[in-house]
Amino acid sequence: MTTPVLPKDIPIPKNSDELAEMMGDPGRLAPVLADTKALQEFIKAYAEAQQAPGTDLHRQIEAEVQRGMAAFLKDNAASGDGIQRLNLDPQTRPANMLTGHRQAAAYNPKAPGAVLDNEFASAAEYFHNAWHLNPNADARAKMQRIRNAYSTVVPSEGGFLVPETLRSQLLQVALEMAVVRPRATVVPMESARVPFPMIDSTSNASSVFGGMVGYWTDEAAMLEESNPKFGKIVLDAQKLTGLAVVPNELLSDSLISFAALIETLWPQALAFFEDVAFMSGSGVGEPLGFLGAGNSAGVAVAAEAGQPADTIVLENVIKMYSRMLPASLSRGIWICSPEAIPELFTMALSVGTGGGPVMLTNVAGPAPMTIFGRPLVVSEKAGRLGDRSDLAFVDLSYYLVGDRQTMSADSSTDYKFGSDQTTYRIIQRVDGKPWIKSAITPNNGGPSLSPFVEIAAR
C-alpha cells in the first residue's frame, strides 16, 4: 500500500476525535484546502489510516472475517478425501420444540458403526448395496469387506453393521413420534450388559437418598453416621427385530421409493414397538415397562367410593397429581388411552347443586393439551379404559433406556422366494427399566410418592 504524498507539516488524524479537532483549527486545515489535489491526498491518507493494523476498525473487520470463516467451515465441512458427502449427522438437527429433546442425543461418534459413516452417501445407497441380489460387483465386494471386518460387533445372528449416521438418523425420525425415548434417561451401552448406579431409597422420613442425614448440632458434638444405600440396575441388551418385505422390482427400478420406505416407515415401526415395551413390557426377554403392577416403584391411586366402572373422575386426577414426587411436578406428563378422552373432557367440578366441566377451555386451546399445566399425550399403547394404565402421570427422566448403539441389517429371499420378494431385517439392542425400585415415603410421613402414578383398576 502506497502512502499519498503530502506536505510534512500536515499530520494525518488517527481517529474521528483528532479529525474534528483539526477541522476546528483553520490554521491546520488551510494547507489541506489549498488545492483539490492536496484535499484528495489527505482524504486517502485518512481512510487508509483508519484501516491500518491495530486500529479498532481493523480489529472489527478481522474478527468478523474469522467468525464468518468458522461458520462456513462448520456448515460446509468436507470429508477427509475432499468429497462433499450427504450430511446425515443428527448433530445438525434442531431441538424438538414440544419435548425439548435435542436431536443429537441418539448419535454417538464412538459407537461401532461410526467407522462406516463416510462409506455411504445415503440410507438408500447402504440398503441397496446390502441387497444380496445387487448386480454391481463393486457393491458386493464392499459389503463383503464390511461383513468380514465388523462381524464381531453385530448381534450373533449376523448381518452388516449399520453406519452410525444411518442408525441415529432412523432413531431421530422415530424420536419425533416416540413417547418414551425422547423423555427418558438414555444410557449408552458399551457391552451387552451394563450395571447402572441407583439410590436405593424408600423413605425421606429421617434421611434422604437411602441414608444421608442432615442435622443441627453444637460445636464439638459427636457426629451422626451417614450411610446412604447405593444399588445398581442391570441393563441387558434385548433384541428388537424389524422385518420388511420389499418387491425385487422396487429395489431394481426405484431406489428413491425404497429410500422413502426405509427413512420413514421403519423409524415409525421401531418407535412404536419400543414404546409398547417401555410402557408395558414384562421384563422377560424385553424391557420392563413403567405402567401397571409390574413396576414396583409405581403408585396406584384408589378409585373413589361408589365410582362407576370404566370411568375417570376429577378426584382421581387431583389425587394422582398429589402423589407425584414434588421435584417431578415440573417434568411430568400425562399419558392416556384414546378411550379416556371422553372421560377427561367431561370431568365435572361439583359446586353445591351446580358445577360444570373443568377442561372446556383447554379444548379450545392449541396443542398440546394439558392437565394442571403438564402435557397430555394420547397413546394407543396405554391400557384400556378402566384398567390401571388407562391414565398415568409420569416423570420419564426416572426411566432408563439402555441403548447398545449397534444395529445390523441383512436381506434374504428365502422367506418370500416364491413371490420374488426380498425380506430386509434390522436388529437393534435396547433395554428399559424404572430407575427406582419402590415408591418413597415423604418426610412428613404422608402417602408414598412416585414418579409413576396411575389409577387403580375400576
Order of alpha helices (4+ residues) and beta strands (2+ residues): alpha-alpha-alpha-alpha-alpha-alpha-beta-alpha-beta-beta-beta-beta-alpha-alpha-alpha-beta-alpha-beta-alpha-beta-beta-alpha-beta-beta-beta-beta-beta-beta
